[in-house]
């Protein structure tokens, strides 16, 4: 009944790792293999992130499954990650038989209690007659309103229970009193207020978050921005909601956002905040953020309105319907007079472009800086509109800066939770769901190691993910903070042997020596084709070989560790504190 429910919900791929408390479920999956592909990840967390990969690119629910106890708890990080990034996901966990629940039975963990605060809802199925209803409800909750993860905990005795086929209703009525997800449009008076504020403004900015991508509102947003001429800045989650190369795009704002984006929001007299939550990595010092202007905040989740920043025009409504109403009501006479504002922004863009050195430490002209590697990859793949997943750290921020996305749902980043190890399995999920697309994981050596076992899944399931591994032998973002705020003292941020001078922060940054571990050997051991490149002049050919490979491929790019992600606003700072060198 559970597997039939998954099929009815349109699930094509499930990422499931079996164990004693979930074996009956896997037998059912085996019987349904012609309708539903079961992919075996090599770690439950990898399966959870792969399910997220499916959800993030399709907008529909991704599904993962684990056994009880440690299998279930290995899903917790992926569940929390989905909650913070509003990703629709259903996580199914086996559970020990009801008769021994609470007795510390073998491989027992109380998953409903563990996951209560990191899910939209959590179920334990206690009666076989509830299976079909609970599956239907779980998907409905996960994908409606503000999306998020739902847990289904399934005791083994209920898995083994049976019902007469005539008694099974595969499309039961929902029983969700109190759950009324918002689908309403804004009030007409609110649309008039917003348009009036736009017409009066001299320095407006559109500030876009993940809600625009999640709600499928990017086309409406783009139309609205082009009609009004208002510049657009996005959060990390909002990347792709407005074309990355468009002249109105200020690009990302916040801690590692562009100078023009941060300056513009700081001086804006009107901030149109669409599908955002005013995260601390964006706002810095809250009372100073956008303090010169009026704030319009549109969000589907009422909990976000006024939560971090007071809105002058709060709109609790579906963002897509709000933008539709704004576009329909907008008259050219409502366009603001922002010629001087555009000139100011153009001046900031010219004065403060995203830039990096052409040489490495000691003037090494052949050193491959991470920014150069990402920009070169972008230039060689943009015509194919690839899907790009990233880990967490410096490479993540550089990718957000230098890889431009023309469309939404092509950028996959663990943004709210910032989970290292996200990139490879997320890309794995995309490749399973979209087998004919170019799927790339841009990763750092620290993040990559956290779920390196999923290389086995790539090979065994024939998932042709391309991995650009930016290897600087360090936890680069933590090193950057050590350099900026802790006098360069290395506190366990070097990833090589402890008898090397880099352990103490005394290395020269020379990238010609041996690196640890040997990622090429590791990848080949898993059956993944791999190569290493150290010279800038050899990078284009190495990238082309990776891109054109038929199967999965890892390119180990050796980079200096002294590079910092700039611009940078220190934690709790303001746009006035931005560091550019």
MIKOL-356280 format. One line per field, with one value per residue (C-alpha): residue number from 1; x, y, z. Coordinates in steps of 0.1 Angstrom, whole numbers, m for minus. Layout:
BEGIN
i NUM/...
X X/...
Y Y/...
Z Z/...
This chain:
BEGIN
i 1/2/3/4/5/6/7/8/9/10/11/12/13/14/15/16/17/18/19/20/21/22/23/24/25/26/27/28/29/30/31/32/33/34/35/36/37/38/39/40/41/42/43/44/45/46/47/48/49/50/51/52/53/54/55/56/57/58/59/60/61/62/63/64/65/66/67/68/69/70/71/72/73/74/75/76/77/78/79/80/81/82/83/84/85/86/87/88/89/90/91/92/93/94/95/96/97/98/99/100/101/102/103/104/105/106/107/108/109/110/111/112/113/114/115/116/117/118/119/120/121/122/123/124/125/126/127/128/129/130/131/132/133/134/135/136/137/138/139/140/141/142/143/144/145/146/147/148/149/150/151/152/153/154/155/156/157/158/159/160/161/162/163/164/165/166/167/168/169/170/171/172/173/174/175/176/177/178/179/180/181/182/183/184/185/186/187/188/189/190/191/192/193/194/195/196/197/198/199/200/201/202/203/204/205/206/207/208/209/210/211/212/213/214/215/216/217/218/219/220/221/222/223/224/225/226/227/228/229/230/231/232/233/234/235/236/237/238/239/240/241/242/243/244/245/246/247/248/249/250/251/252/253/254/255/256/257/258/259/260/261/262/263/264/265/266/267/268/269/270/271/272/273/274/275/276/277/278/279/280/281/282/283/284/285/286/287/288/289/290/291/292/293/294/295/296/297/298/299/300/301/302/303/304/305/306/307/308/309/310/311/312/313/314/315/316/317/318/319/320/321/322/323/324/325/326/327/328/329/330/331/332/333/334/335/336/337/338/339/340/341/342/343/344/345/346/347/348/349/350/351/352/353/354/355/356/357/358/359/360/361/362/363/364/365/366/367/368/369/370/371/372/373/374/375/376/377/378/379/380/381/382/383/384/385/386/387/388/389/390/391/392/393/394/395/396/397/398/399/400/401/402/403/404/405/406/407/408/409/410/411/412/413/414/415/416/417/418/419/420/421/422/423/424/425/426/427/428/429/430/431/432/433/434/435/436/437/438/439/440/441/442/443/444/445/446/447/448/449/450/451/452/453/454/455/456/457/458/459/460/461/462/463/464/465/466/467/468/469/470/471/472/473/474/475/476/477/478/479/480/481/482/483/484/485/486/487/488/489/490/491/492/493/494/495/496/497/498/499/500/501/502/503/504/505/506/507/508/509/510/511/512/513/514/515/516/517/518/519/520/521/522/523/524/525/526/527/528/529/530/531/532/533/534/535/536/537/538/539/540/541/542/543/544/545/546/547/548/549/550/551/552/553/554/555/556/557/558/559/560/561/562/563/564/565/566/567/568/569/570/571/572/573/574/575/576/577/578/579/580/581
X 0/28/47/14/9/43/36/2/20/42/75/100/131/134/167/165/190/176/178/160/131/125/130/93/92/121/104/74/98/113/79/72/106/89/71/95/133/150/185/208/229/260/249/214/225/235/201/184/204/198/160/166/183/152/129/151/152/116/97/80/85/118/116/142/140/160/157/152/178/210/196/169/191/214/186/182/207/191/157/169/185/152/133/156/156/118/124/95/106/91/114/103/118/114/106/108/75/50/52/88/87/100/119/153/149/176/180/152/152/121/121/89/102/137/124/94/110/128/97/65/48/58/37/39/17/0/m28/m25/m58/m41/m13/m29/m43/m10/10/m14/m14/24/28/1/17/52/43/17/20/56/71/91/100/75/85/66/78/66/67/76/46/23/45/37/0/m24/m58/m82/m77/m114/m110/m81/m90/m59/m74/m88/m101/m76/m80/m60/m81/m63/m40/m50/m21/m21/m31/m48/m39/m31/m58/m64/m57/m23/m15/m25/m3/27/23/19/51/70/58/70/104/137/159/139/155/138/152/144/147/142/104/104/121/100/68/76/73/105/88/64/92/113/83/77/114/116/84/94/132/139/173/172/193/190/199/218/185/171/199/184/151/163/187/222/237/210/221/195/209/229/236/238/237/248/280/297/274/285/293/266/240/249/253/220/200/217/206/173/142/120/128/105/112/98/99/127/133/158/184/213/239/220/211/241/232/194/186/210/197/177/169/165/136/101/99/73/74/55/56/35/45/29/56/82/63/78/99/133/125/94/75/57/35/32/16/7/m1/11/41/32/m3/10/34/6/m16/12/19/m17/m23/10/7/37/27/35/71/94/119/151/175/199/196/206/236/247/244/263/291/292/294/322/342/335/333/338/375/404/442/455/485/488/512/546/534/528/512/503/484/447/427/393/375/393/384/347/345/362/338/309/321/325/292/267/253/242/224/238/226/251/253/278/292/296/324/345/338/301/304/327/303/274/295/310/286/256/222/197/169/157/162/196/215/215/230/226/219/201/218/251/257/291/288/256/270/278/246/224/240/234/197/195/213/189/158/172/194/199/211/247/250/280/291/315/330/358/380/366/330/336/351/320/299/327/311/284/310/300/264/274/292/268/237/254/248/272/278/309/328/350/370/387/414/432/440/422/388/390/362/374/409/397/381/414/433/409/400/424/458/462/464/455/432/426/418/446/434/468/492/499/537/535/542/508/493/508/500/536/534/544/512/532/508/535/540/519/483/464/444/449/415/423/431/401/378/393/389/352/352/350/373/395/424/444/454/477/485/462/473/462/428/406/416/411/376/366/376/355/325/326/331/302/301/309/342/363/387/410/420/449/444/463/447/455/426/397/361/356/337/330/309/320/293/270/284/268/273/296/319/324/359/370/407
Y 0/24/17/19/53/65/54/72/104/102/93/80/75/66/66/38/19/m14/m28/m52/m29/m19/m52/m57/m22/m32/m64/m42/m19/m49/m60/m25/m20/m15/16/30/29/22/36/23/51/42/62/73/109/106/92/121/147/128/131/168/169/156/180/211/207/194/214/181/158/138/106/87/57/41/15/21/33/45/43/67/91/92/110/137/161/159/164/195/208/204/222/252/255/247/216/192/158/126/106/71/52/16/13/m16/m35/m15/m41/m32/6/24/m6/4/m24/m32/m4/17/55/77/93/112/130/135/151/170/204/199/186/202/171/137/105/71/46/25/9/m7/9/43/37/50/81/90/87/110/135/134/144/170/186/185/202/228/262/267/233/212/176/151/120/87/63/27/0/m34/m52/m28/m33/m70/m66/m72/m60/m76/m58/m49/m29/m7/28/41/76/83/116/138/143/175/197/230/227/253/262/296/298/332/362/395/420/446/474/459/459/495/503/485/503/536/530/521/552/575/557/571/542/510/475/441/416/380/348/311/316/328/297/274/290/288/326/334/342/366/382/387/403/426/436/444/464/485/487/481/464/429/413/377/356/324/306/330/326/318/335/364/359/360/380/406/442/448/419/432/395/381/403/397/386/375/394/420/456/471/448/456/493/495/478/500/532/520/540/510/474/449/417/387/352/360/356/383/358/370/362/387/414/416/441/439/475/489/467/487/513/542/527/514/476/455/419/392/357/326/318/342/333/352/384/408/379/395/428/450/454/486/468/431/408/373/357/334/352/340/354/386/391/382/409/435/428/430/462/479/509/525/556/537/534/552/578/561/573/588/555/535/558/553/515/515/535/510/481/497/506/473/444/408/403/381/380/364/349/327/329/343/355/320/326/289/286/278/301/287/317/311/274/282/310/289/260/284/298/262/249/278/269/236/252/227/218/227/214/226/216/243/267/290/271/275/313/315/294/317/347/335/309/327/310/319/298/287/252/248/258/235/247/238/274/276/247/249/212/200/169/181/186/150/133/162/160/123/128/153/129/101/123/141/115/135/167/179/177/191/190/219/208/214/187/190/188/161/137/138/118/104/70/81/77/40/49/70/40/13/33/48/84/106/134/156/166/197/193/225/210/234/209/231/239/271/292/285/294/327/335/325/348/377/376/352/363/334/308/273/254/221/235/218/185/168/150/168/168/190/227/237/222/252/277/279/265/285/277/258/235/214/188/157/163/142/121/110/117/103/69/70/78/52/27/34/30/67/82/109/132/159/193/218/243/270/264/228/236/242/208/190/206/196/160/160/176/152/120/95/85/101/120/136/165/172/208/218/253/276/279/316/329/346/350/387/409/401/418/406/389/415/442/465/474/502/475/456/442/442/433
Z 0/8/m24/m44/m28/m39/m75/m74/m63/m94/m77/m102/m80/m44/m25/0/22/36/71/94/102/65/47/40/23/1/m9/m20/m39/m56/m68/m82/m99/m133/m120/m94/m95/m62/m60/m33/m19/1/31/43/44/8/0/18/m2/m34/m27/m22/m56/m72/m53/m59/m97/m103/m76/m66/m37/m33/m14/7/30/58/84/121/146/131/96/105/125/95/77/103/88/53/69/88/56/37/65/64/26/22/2/m3/8/23/45/53/82/94/131/155/162/183/211/219/212/243/256/240/215/191/166/181/180/186/151/155/186/171/139/153/151/118/98/87/101/114/113/130/112/139/119/84/75/77/53/21/38/55/23/5/34/37/0/3/33/18/m15/m4/12/22/12/36/48/62/81/80/107/99/126/112/126/106/75/78/84/56/44/19/m15/m16/16/3/m8/m27/m28/6/19/37/75/82/104/109/79/54/32/17/m20/m18/m39/m23/m16/m43/m18/m12/m49/m51/m21/m36/m70/m53/m33/m65/m84/m55/m51/m64/m53/m54/m52/m57/m31/m41/m21/m25/m22/m58/m70/m48/m58/m96/m98/m117/m151/m133/m114/m145/m163/m133/m131/m168/m168/m139/m146/m109/m102/m88/m61/m49/m19/m23/m25/m50/m76/m110/m104/m125/m155/m142/m170/m173/m167/m141/m120/m90/m82/m47/m16/20/36/3/m20/m46/m36/m58/m43/m8/m14/m33/m5/20/2/m11/m4/m13/m7/m25/m5/m24/m8/16/53/61/71/92/64/43/68/91/117/115/127/101/72/46/73/48/30/30/31/12/23/4/18/18/54/80/105/83/82/108/122/117/100/103/70/62/37/48/23/34/1/m27/m44/m79/m76/m61/m90/m115/m99/m100/m136/m145/m127/m136/m160/m176/m158/m125/m135/m111/m122/m114/m141/m115/m95/m125/m131/m95/m97/m130/m113/m84/m109/m128/m96/m77/m101/m89/m95/m86/m91/m123/m103/m73/m43/m52/m85/m99/m133/m137/m103/m108/m86/m76/m91/m124/m125/m119/m144/m170/m164/m167/m200/m214/m203/m202/m237/m222/m192/m167/m133/m107/m71/m46/m12/15/20/m2/m34/m27/m25/m55/m75/m65/m76/m109/m123/m138/m141/m167/m152/m118/m103/m119/m88/m58/m26/11/21/55/72/53/52/40/20/2/m33/m46/m35/m45/m80/m79/m74/m103/m126/m117/m123/m154/m171/m204/m187/m178/m140/m122/m86/m78/m45/m20/m7/28/17/m8/17/38/13/m9/m7/m32/m60/m57/m64/m95/m110/m100/m110/m141/m131/m152/m126/m134/m103/m103/m71/m60/m37/m15/13/38/53/32/47/83/72/58/92/109/87/90/127/145/134/110/138/123/146/129/95/75/60/55/78/111/106/76/82/69/101/119/91/80/45/14/m5/m31/m50/m67/m39/m32/m20/5/0/m36/m50/m84/m70/m47/m77/m99/m70/m72/m110/m117/m144/m129/m135/m117/m131/m115/m143/m156/m192/m189/m173/m205/m220/m187/m183/m218/m212/m180/m197/m227/m206/m211/m174/m141/m140/m112/m120/m91/m94/m71/m59/m34/0/6/m15/3/m8/m14/m9/27/54/89/109/125/103/77/41/53/67/35/28/m8/m5
